[in-house]
Amino acid sequence: ARLDGQQSSREAAVKGGTAFVGAEGANALDLAIQKEIEDADMLAITGHHYHGTTTFWGEGGGMDLTELHPSLAVRTVAFSACNSVKDPSEFPDDPVLPEIERKFPNAEVVFGYSTKAPLTDGHIWERVIPMLKKARETGNYEPVKNYVRTEGFLGRGKVNTLELGVFVREPNGWVFCKPGFCSDVPMVVASVDSSEVSG
């Protein structure tokens, strides 16, 4: 149940005046939400996720990123879900970033978890949403990268560590950051025919 992240990210976005759309799992496929995505600055998806897939699910069912309407307006994609922003040097075939770029070709940042996500993460979103908004407004994502690099280790769960991850688009391509380091993304991401995209 990732509703804590969903509610906190919505509250933080509304406080900051961000055009925000958030959904858990299958709720993202609701036609009203799909329409909102076309005009949103930020899209937040919450739920459960296994790396190597583009499927996210919650109590109401699942959805696949490939099912979302494309949009030129979305600049920020945030996930409150496990394994949503994987290190491409360890998982070069992970499909999430290529699908985000295909659906949202103007996305500048993809924020989430490089490992398991905590069940409650509202305190993270209350800090991160304003940071992402300011970065988008100023074009300076260094504070976001630094936050993940220096404060992105959230502790240990029963089996795995809990770590944040972020992809930031820079002039020469994507950069990936997780606790301790940032590196260029060694992959070519798919492009999309702009005639398929609204926004």
N, C-alpha and C positions, 0 to 999 in steps of 0.2 A: 504494500500500500504506500504509494508515493504522494499521497494527497498533501502531506505537510509541505513538501517542496513546491507543489502546484500552488497551494494557497499563499505561501510566503513569497514566491516569485511574482504572482499576480499583484499582491499588496505592494511589494517594493516597486514594481513597474508603474502601477497606478500613481503612487506617491511621486514618482519621478516624471510623470507625464509621457511615458513610453507607450506607443501603440502596440499592445501586447495581445498575443493569443496563446492560450495554454490549454493542453488537453492531456488526459490520461488514456493511454492505450487506444482502444477502439473508438473512444469519444472523439478523437481527432478526425474521424471519417464523417462525422455529422455534417450535413450540408451547410448549416449555418456557420460552423467553425471553419469549414473549407473556404467559405466566402470571406470570412474574417482574415484568413491567412493571406489572401491576395493583397491586402492593404497594411498588414502588420509590419512594424520595424523588427519586432522580436517574436520568435516562436519558441515556446517551452513545451517539451514533451516529457511526461513523467510516466513511470511504469517500470516494468522489469525487462531485462534485455540480456541475451547471451551474445558474447562477441562472435564475429563471423556472420552475423545476420543483420538484416534491416528491420526485423520485427520487434515491436514493443507491445507489451500487454499489461493489463491491469485487471481489476475486479470486473470490469464491464466487457472484457474480451481483448482481442489483439488487433493490431493494424501494422501494416508494413509501410515504411517510408515511401516506397514506390507508388503507394495509393494516394499520397497527398497531392493537392493541386500545386503546380509550380507557381512561383511568384518572383517578380523582380524587386519587390519592396522589402522583403525580409533581408535584414543585415546581420542579425544575431540569431543563432540557434543555440538553445540551452537545453541540456538533458539532466533530469533528475532520475537517472537510471544507471544500473551497473554496466560497466564495459562499453560505454557509449562513445568515448573518445580514446581509442587505443593507440599505443605507441607504434607508428608504422615501421620502425626498425625491427620490432618484435613480431608484428602482425601486418605484413605488407599487403595482404589481400583483404584486409577488413573493409567491408563495403559501405560503412556509414558515411565517411567523408565524400567519396565519389558520388553517392546518392544525394547528399546535401548540396553539393556543387551543381549537380544536374537539375535538381528541383529549384534551388535558390542561388542562381549564378552570381548574385551580388552580395552573397553572404561574406562578411568580413571576419567573423569569429564563430567558432563552434566550441561551446563550453560544456563540460560534463565530468564524468568519472572514468579514469583509466583502469580502475579495478572495480571491486564491489563498491556499492554506494550505501551509505547509512540509511536506516529506515526513516530517520527524521533528520532533515537537513535545512530546516527553515532559517536557522541562524546564518548559514552560508549564503543563501539567496538574498537575505536582507542586506548583506554586504556586497555581494557580487553584482546584483542587478544595477544599482547606482554606478558601480565601477564600470560596467559594460556600457551603460548609457553615456557616461562622460567620455569614455574612450572612443565611442562612435562619433560623438559630437566634435571631439578635438582631433580625431584621426591618430591618436597616440595610444597604442595598445601595450606599451611597455609596462604600465602599472598592472595590467591584467596578467601579462606573462610573469612579471616579478612576483605577484601574489601566488600564482600556482607554483612557481619555482621555489619560493621560500616558505610558504604556508600551506601548500597543497597536500602535505602528508597529514592525514586526519586521525591516524592511529591504526590500531589493529582490531579486526573483527575476530570471530571465533577461528577462522581458517586463514583469511587473507588480510593484507593491508587495505586501508581505505585511502585512496589517492585521487586528487583532482587531475584533470587533463584539459588542455585547450589547444585548438588549432587557430592560428591567426594568419590571415592572408596578408602577405607583404608584396612589394613590387615584383620580386623574383619568384613568387610562389608561396606555398604554405609553410609555416613554422609550427612545430609541435613542442609543447612544454608540459612537463610533469615535475613532481618534486625533484629538485636537484639540478635540472638542466633543461635546455631548449636546443632543438636541432631542426635543420631544414627537413622537409618531408621529401623523401626520395621516391616520388612517384608522379606520374602524369594523371591528372584527374579529368574525367570525361567532361565534355562541353555539351551544351544544349542548344538546340535551334530556338532562337528567341521568339519565333512565331508561335511556339507552344506555350510560352510563359505569359502570364498576366501580371499586371501591377504597375 
